[in-house]
């Protein structure tokens, strides 16, 4: 059986109950109930609110009541009648004599009930104020009247709470509206402000505040618009009067000069707002800066002017085939057609007949794709000319269809690009010429390197050999000057070659394992004697984290450290030089921070800014005093950056300088062999016994003499040949401990000779003889070519006596043939 739906009045009555916070009202209701009990002297006084199914109770009672169903409540009768109900004896009233609270057992066997309706101002009866007793009570007019009065008190409290709730809700709504308004204004994508009736700012968006802050101090809130924008084109009094009259003002493009003198283009709108009474409350000001838009429009206008001029000067031809009027319209210097040569029908049937035969099939295919699929038609082709050679043009065309889908017009643009095409070809030739020039430059550098290093090797080698003879003090000083000058020339030559490799992008970095700390110590040890000569202390402090194996280009790392130490020694006359190495290790890499610090002359910030430029040094006087081409630091920074690091400097005049290399190197898990740690000789062996047999292949007489003087002075049994072919023959006839092979020689070059010697060793089963390429070819590609041919090492000229002897010694010690044990002293 379906439940009967309540009437509209019943639904509204229940809505009144649901709208009241009953638990908040309970204390007041219970106070009224206690007053009623004092007057009625009944054991139970209830304020009963009849809900849809149950009764809600508040009051005083000598007994705890269970949940009372609505159908068993006495109050429901009061609700339905809307009148005072007085039942002297419930058991004798046919409406209640079977009610479970009348016929039930103690303590709920009630006999007396009186209830007054609780009626609200809208006439709805929501409940009753009830007095109940277990004894019958005759009608009491005074008590009935008082009961009605107390029920009215309940209704009054109800009304008060309803009004208070409405006020609270209204205040919440106002706060919400204000918060929403503040949020809208604050987050507005334009500069937005709200003023009072005197045009003083009440609220402002962040954009407004930030923009005004550019030219005004302090907050804008509370300040009049006349102070914020005093130079408005319309007076603020006029604006206020017009807005008070209900008018909104706007300007889509206005030039505004702010008090700080900056001119801006803005779009603004000012409209009035009214309060809840409809009175003028103030204005809303919206300002949107459109300087970028105005500038873009002006730029667009200028661009259109330039395009019109460019179209006139660029020899652009516009043509149109109109199939409706059967007319050809063309305008320009280079036309796809020559009107008058053929009639319209001939032209329309063979629209691309003037395209050069070589490009015509491709152009026709592109046009057919345009007709079939709507693909844009663009083509570059040659245009045959009646009175001259063909001309290159760029063509764009579009077929315009009518409502029936048939082509009505073909509109096209033809642009003369003959000069561009010829320039493109010229550019290609120029590029080829530039590449050829670059190749020639590289070849020139390689050849010049070879030609310079060859006599330089003679100078350096002979000076070294001469220094080992009996010389007086003055002669030994002169030999030292020769060696120093030759070394400087070698350094400058290496720097020039490095710069050339860096500029050409041909700088190659090796990736091999090496001991980081050992590499630093090795570089530092080379400068200890020079520092000692000047009375300088050279201290090397290496953190434990740097005592590790890494992977990278050890030669380039030592080159950077050596250059920094060389500069430190040059520019320091007294005090100390320190090398501090710090390293942070991760699982994958070692983050190196190496600082070379000195107590030398130092430099200022202006000098430091140009210090890493090529061919620059601190100042002219220093350059003249210590020499140098100013390439070292530029190369070092380029090397550091090529390895993914950086090189920086800091200094003050007279307080020394500090150069810091920051570099991350991958960690190497493998172990280095003993030979992986180079041993740099600090002196030349004085003599050797059991002389190793060395074969020298060298075509240059001076170089042959230099090597002979150096090696024979330390007891080497030296055999000398003049070309590669003689070297191969000698290696086949005799066994040598070491072979020194020049690369560029007549008859047979050194690389070919090395390959033939290796082939002979393999074919005959002979032991492998260490071969050292001793050559003026110093480029990385030259070293790679030596290794590919089968050389064990690559020695670049010029070479010092100590370096040559050490290289021969290492090579001889590596020779495993028992028949010719090496006896070079270590």
HUDA-V163781 format. One record per residue. SS is DSSP state (H for helix, E for strand, C for the rest). D_FIRST is the distance of its C-alpha to the first C-alpha in Angstrom with 2 decimals. Layout:
# HUDA-V163781
ss = {SS | SS}
d_first = {D_FIRST | D_FIRST}
This chain:
# HUDA-V163781
ss = {C | C | C | C | C | C | C | H | H | H | H | H | H | H | H | H | H | H | H | C | C | H | H | H | H | H | H | H | H | H | H | H | H | H | H | H | H | H | H | H | C | C | C | E | E | E | E | E | E | E | C | C | C | E | E | E | E | E | E | E | C | C | C | C | C | C | C | C | E | H | H | H | C | C | H | H | H | H | H | H | H | C | C | C | E | E | E | C | C | H | H | H | C | C | C | C | C | C | C | H | H | H | H | C | C | C | C | C | C | C | C | E | E | E | E | E | E | E | E | C | C | C | C | C | E | E | E | E | E | E | E | E | E | C | C | C | C | C | C | C | H | H | H | H | H | H | H | H | H | H | H | H | H | H | H | H | H | H | H | H | H | H | H | H | H | H | H | H | H | H | H | H | H | H | H | H | H | H | H | H | H | H | H | H | H | H | C | C | C | C | E | E | E | E | E | C | C | C | C | E | E | E | E | E | C | H | H | H | H | H | H | H | C | C | C | C | C | C | C | C | C | C | C | E | H | H | H | H | C | C | C | C | C | C | C | H | H | H | H | H | H | H | H | H | C | C | C | C | E | E | E | E | E | E | E | E | E | C | C | C | C | C | E | E | E | E | E | E | E | E | E | E | E | E | C | C | C | C | C | E | E | E | E | E | E | E | E | E | E | C | H | H | H | H | H | H | H | H | H | H | H | H | H | H | H | H | H | H | H | H | H | H | H | C | C | E | E | E | E | E | E | E | C | C | C | C | E | E | E | E | E | C | C | C | C | C | C | C | E | C | C | E | C | H | H | H | H | H | H | C | C | C | C | C | E | C | H | H | H | H | H | H | H | H | H | H | H | H | H | H | H | H | H | C | C | C | E | E | E | E | E | E | E | E | E | C | C | E | E | E | E | E | E | E | E | E | E | E | E | E | E | C | C | C | C | C | E | E | E | E | E | E | E | E | E | E | C | H | H | H | H | H | H | H | H | H | H | H | H | H | H | H | H | H | H | H | H | H | H | H | H | H | H | H | H | H | H | H | H | H | H | H | H | H | H | H | H | H | H | H | H | H | H | H | H | H | C | C | C | C | C | C | H | H | H | H | H | H | H | H | H | H | H | H | H | H | H | H | H | H | H | H | H | H | H | H | H | H | H | H | H | H | H | H | C | C | C | C | C | C | C | E | E | E | E | H | H | H | H | H | H | H | H | H | H | H | H | H | H | H | H | H | H | C | C | C | E | E | E | E | E | E | C | H | H | H | C | C | E | E | E | E | C | H | H | H | H | H | H | H | H | H | H | H | H | H | H | H | H | H | C | C | C | C | C | E | E | E | E | E | E | E | E | E | E | C | C | C | E | E | E | E | E | E | E | E | E | E | C | C | C | C | C | C | H | H | H | H | H | H | C | C | C | C | C | C | C | C | C | H | H | H | H | H | H | H | C | C | C | C | C | H | H | H | H | H | H | H | H | H | H | H | C | C | C | E | E | E | E | E | E | C | C | C | C | C | E | E | E | E | E | E | E | E | E | E | E | C | C | C | C | C | C | H | H | H | C | C | C | C | C | C | C | C | C | C | C | C | C | C | C | C | E | E | E | E | E | C | C | C | H | H | H | H | H | H | H | H | H | H | H | H | C | C | C | C | E | E | E | E | E | C | C | H | H | H | H | H | H | H | H | H | H | C | C | C | C | E | E | E | E | C | C | C | C | C | C | C | C | H | H | H | H | H | H | H | H | H | H | H | H | H | H | H | C | C | C | C | C | E | E | E | E | E | E | C | C | C | C | H | H | H | H | H | H | H | H | H | H | C | C | C | E | E | E | E | C | C | C | C | H | H | H | H | H | H | H | H | H | H | H | H | H | H | C | C | C | H | H | H | C | C | C | C | C | C}
d_first = {0.00 | 3.78 | 6.59 | 9.16 | 12.28 | 15.38 | 18.28 | 21.50 | 23.36 | 20.88 | 21.09 | 24.86 | 25.03 | 23.28 | 25.64 | 28.56 | 27.62 | 27.16 | 30.50 | 32.40 | 33.85 | 32.63 | 34.78 | 37.81 | 37.23 | 36.78 | 40.58 | 41.14 | 38.14 | 39.45 | 42.91 | 41.59 | 39.75 | 43.06 | 44.91 | 42.42 | 42.81 | 46.59 | 46.40 | 43.69 | 44.76 | 41.26 | 40.29 | 37.16 | 36.82 | 33.76 | 32.90 | 29.13 | 27.15 | 23.55 | 21.55 | 17.93 | 16.87 | 20.29 | 23.75 | 26.83 | 30.00 | 33.69 | 36.54 | 38.52 | 37.50 | 39.26 | 36.18 | 34.01 | 30.36 | 27.44 | 24.46 | 23.08 | 19.37 | 19.15 | 17.71 | 20.94 | 23.34 | 25.97 | 26.37 | 23.01 | 24.59 | 27.64 | 25.71 | 24.00 | 27.31 | 29.61 | 32.30 | 34.16 | 32.61 | 35.12 | 34.01 | 37.17 | 35.52 | 31.80 | 32.01 | 33.14 | 30.59 | 27.69 | 25.37 | 26.12 | 27.78 | 24.84 | 24.14 | 24.74 | 27.40 | 29.19 | 29.06 | 29.16 | 32.36 | 34.98 | 35.14 | 31.81 | 32.65 | 33.00 | 34.65 | 35.47 | 33.44 | 34.58 | 33.04 | 34.23 | 32.04 | 32.93 | 33.21 | 34.34 | 36.87 | 34.29 | 32.79 | 29.59 | 28.89 | 27.83 | 28.32 | 30.75 | 34.00 | 33.53 | 36.13 | 35.16 | 37.42 | 37.36 | 39.70 | 39.23 | 40.99 | 42.13 | 41.59 | 44.01 | 44.51 | 46.37 | 43.73 | 40.96 | 42.97 | 43.59 | 39.94 | 39.26 | 42.13 | 40.85 | 37.38 | 39.28 | 41.10 | 37.84 | 36.87 | 40.38 | 40.17 | 36.81 | 38.49 | 41.48 | 39.49 | 37.59 | 40.96 | 42.48 | 39.67 | 40.16 | 43.89 | 43.45 | 41.24 | 43.82 | 46.61 | 44.83 | 44.39 | 48.07 | 49.10 | 47.04 | 48.58 | 52.01 | 51.49 | 50.30 | 53.31 | 55.63 | 54.24 | 54.58 | 58.11 | 59.09 | 57.90 | 58.91 | 60.89 | 63.50 | 65.46 | 63.21 | 63.98 | 62.49 | 64.82 | 64.69 | 66.13 | 69.64 | 69.16 | 69.14 | 67.05 | 63.79 | 62.29 | 63.75 | 62.63 | 64.33 | 66.23 | 67.57 | 68.69 | 70.26 | 72.06 | 73.42 | 74.46 | 77.01 | 79.12 | 77.96 | 77.99 | 75.07 | 71.48 | 70.70 | 68.04 | 69.43 | 72.32 | 72.87 | 72.78 | 76.35 | 77.48 | 75.56 | 76.78 | 79.81 | 81.22 | 78.27 | 79.43 | 77.69 | 78.08 | 75.03 | 75.53 | 75.22 | 72.13 | 70.55 | 71.39 | 69.95 | 66.73 | 66.41 | 66.62 | 63.55 | 65.55 | 64.91 | 67.98 | 68.44 | 71.21 | 70.57 | 73.98 | 75.94 | 78.78 | 78.34 | 81.12 | 79.82 | 82.04 | 83.11 | 84.74 | 82.39 | 81.56 | 78.06 | 76.18 | 72.77 | 69.99 | 68.72 | 66.22 | 65.92 | 63.10 | 62.19 | 59.07 | 57.79 | 56.15 | 52.92 | 54.97 | 56.36 | 59.83 | 62.04 | 61.38 | 63.64 | 63.87 | 62.45 | 65.26 | 64.67 | 67.69 | 67.71 | 71.01 | 71.96 | 75.47 | 74.69 | 73.25 | 76.26 | 78.66 | 76.89 | 77.11 | 80.76 | 81.36 | 79.64 | 81.85 | 84.88 | 83.74 | 83.39 | 86.89 | 88.17 | 86.37 | 87.94 | 91.31 | 90.69 | 89.72 | 92.98 | 94.98 | 93.16 | 94.25 | 90.77 | 90.68 | 87.72 | 87.75 | 85.58 | 85.64 | 84.11 | 83.51 | 82.57 | 85.90 | 87.76 | 89.20 | 90.01 | 89.87 | 91.37 | 92.50 | 94.28 | 97.21 | 95.80 | 94.24 | 92.62 | 94.43 | 97.71 | 97.06 | 99.87 | 100.50 | 97.91 | 95.76 | 92.00 | 91.22 | 93.32 | 91.73 | 88.13 | 88.78 | 90.31 | 88.53 | 89.64 | 93.13 | 94.84 | 93.16 | 95.65 | 95.54 | 94.79 | 91.44 | 90.60 | 88.44 | 86.24 | 85.91 | 85.03 | 82.40 | 80.79 | 80.81 | 79.20 | 76.39 | 75.92 | 75.76 | 73.48 | 71.11 | 71.67 | 73.23 | 75.49 | 79.10 | 81.57 | 84.98 | 88.25 | 91.23 | 94.82 | 95.70 | 98.81 | 101.24 | 103.79 | 106.52 | 105.93 | 104.23 | 100.48 | 98.25 | 95.11 | 92.07 | 88.33 | 86.26 | 82.70 | 81.34 | 78.13 | 77.38 | 75.57 | 73.53 | 72.66 | 69.37 | 70.28 | 70.76 | 74.50 | 76.87 | 78.32 | 80.18 | 81.36 | 81.93 | 83.90 | 85.73 | 88.88 | 90.35 | 93.81 | 93.57 | 96.99 | 98.29 | 95.24 | 95.69 | 99.36 | 98.55 | 96.00 | 98.69 | 101.08 | 98.53 | 98.11 | 101.86 | 101.97 | 99.28 | 101.28 | 104.34 | 102.53 | 101.35 | 104.88 | 106.20 | 103.77 | 104.80 | 108.43 | 107.80 | 106.28 | 109.16 | 111.56 | 110.01 | 110.19 | 113.80 | 114.81 | 113.20 | 115.22 | 118.43 | 118.11 | 117.10 | 120.02 | 122.83 | 120.69 | 120.48 | 124.26 | 124.59 | 122.17 | 123.49 | 127.15 | 126.57 | 124.94 | 127.79 | 130.35 | 128.79 | 129.69 | 133.38 | 135.91 | 135.40 | 136.65 | 134.28 | 134.52 | 134.03 | 130.98 | 129.49 | 130.03 | 128.39 | 125.41 | 125.14 | 125.21 | 122.43 | 120.33 | 120.82 | 119.97 | 116.82 | 115.79 | 116.37 | 114.26 | 111.42 | 111.58 | 111.58 | 108.52 | 106.73 | 107.52 | 106.24 | 103.04 | 102.45 | 103.05 | 100.52 | 97.91 | 98.41 | 98.20 | 95.07 | 96.97 | 96.76 | 95.64 | 94.41 | 94.92 | 92.20 | 93.81 | 93.44 | 95.69 | 96.03 | 95.00 | 97.11 | 100.13 | 99.95 | 100.15 | 102.96 | 104.90 | 104.72 | 105.69 | 108.62 | 110.29 | 110.69 | 111.85 | 115.56 | 115.39 | 113.56 | 116.16 | 118.97 | 117.58 | 117.09 | 113.28 | 110.94 | 108.31 | 105.38 | 102.51 | 99.36 | 96.75 | 93.43 | 92.36 | 89.42 | 91.93 | 93.63 | 91.57 | 91.72 | 90.28 | 90.38 | 91.96 | 95.29 | 97.61 | 100.49 | 98.62 | 97.37 | 100.97 | 102.13 | 99.88 | 100.89 | 104.56 | 104.51 | 102.94 | 105.53 | 108.35 | 107.41 | 107.08 | 110.58 | 111.99 | 110.73 | 111.27 | 114.75 | 114.02 | 111.26 | 108.66 | 106.32 | 103.15 | 100.72 | 97.34 | 94.80 | 91.20 | 88.48 | 84.78 | 83.70 | 80.31 | 79.44 | 80.39 | 83.07 | 85.73 | 85.61 | 89.27 | 90.62 | 94.42 | 96.44 | 100.19 | 101.51 | 105.09 | 107.19 | 108.89 | 109.31 | 105.62 | 104.43 | 102.45 | 99.08 | 100.73 | 102.70 | 99.67 | 97.79 | 100.38 | 101.34 | 99.30 | 100.61 | 103.07 | 106.76 | 106.05 | 107.16 | 107.08 | 110.03 | 113.30 | 115.46 | 113.45 | 113.45 | 117.22 | 117.59 | 115.39 | 115.13 | 112.27 | 110.58 | 107.28 | 105.26 | 104.35 | 101.43 | 100.01 | 100.12 | 98.59 | 95.62 | 95.14 | 95.31 | 92.84 | 90.35 | 90.90 | 89.89 | 86.75 | 88.25 | 89.97 | 93.31 | 93.64 | 96.49 | 96.92 | 100.17 | 102.16 | 105.78 | 108.13 | 105.39 | 104.96 | 102.11 | 99.18 | 97.82 | 94.49 | 93.29 | 89.56 | 88.66 | 85.95 | 87.35 | 85.37 | 85.99 | 87.99 | 87.20 | 90.33 | 93.61 | 96.74 | 99.98 | 103.04 | 104.26 | 101.15 | 102.64 | 105.64 | 108.74 | 110.63 | 114.36 | 115.94 | 119.49 | 121.39 | 122.73 | 126.43 | 127.56 | 126.42 | 128.13 | 127.44 | 126.61 | 123.56 | 124.28 | 122.61 | 122.77 | 122.57 | 121.94 | 122.74 | 124.49 | 125.27 | 128.61 | 127.65 | 124.46 | 126.40 | 128.87 | 126.16 | 124.33 | 127.65 | 128.77 | 125.48 | 125.03 | 128.67 | 129.02 | 126.57 | 128.14 | 126.11 | 127.89 | 127.10 | 127.54 | 127.22 | 126.52 | 126.08 | 123.25 | 120.36 | 122.37 | 124.95 | 122.20 | 120.72 | 124.19 | 124.93 | 121.59 | 122.35 | 125.86 | 125.25 | 122.57 | 121.51 | 119.37 | 117.92 | 118.09 | 117.93 | 117.02 | 117.26 | 114.81 | 116.94 | 120.26 | 122.49 | 122.85 | 119.58 | 116.89 | 115.58 | 112.10 | 113.62 | 116.07 | 113.31 | 111.39 | 114.57 | 115.39 | 111.89 | 112.17 | 115.58 | 114.25 | 111.43 | 113.74 | 116.40 | 114.23 | 116.04 | 114.48 | 112.54 | 114.76 | 113.08 | 113.43 | 113.06 | 112.81 | 115.23 | 114.79 | 114.59 | 111.35 | 108.89 | 105.66 | 102.57 | 102.73 | 106.30 | 105.29 | 102.53 | 105.09 | 107.39 | 104.68 | 103.72 | 107.38 | 107.59 | 109.03 | 108.12 | 108.41 | 109.09 | 111.66 | 112.01 | 115.38 | 116.83 | 116.66 | 118.33 | 120.65 | 118.37 | 115.33 | 117.33 | 118.81 | 115.44 | 113.85 | 116.70 | 116.49 | 112.76 | 113.21 | 116.16 | 114.32 | 111.48 | 114.00 | 113.58 | 116.74 | 118.87 | 122.03 | 122.02 | 120.47 | 119.91 | 121.83 | 120.75 | 120.53 | 117.09}
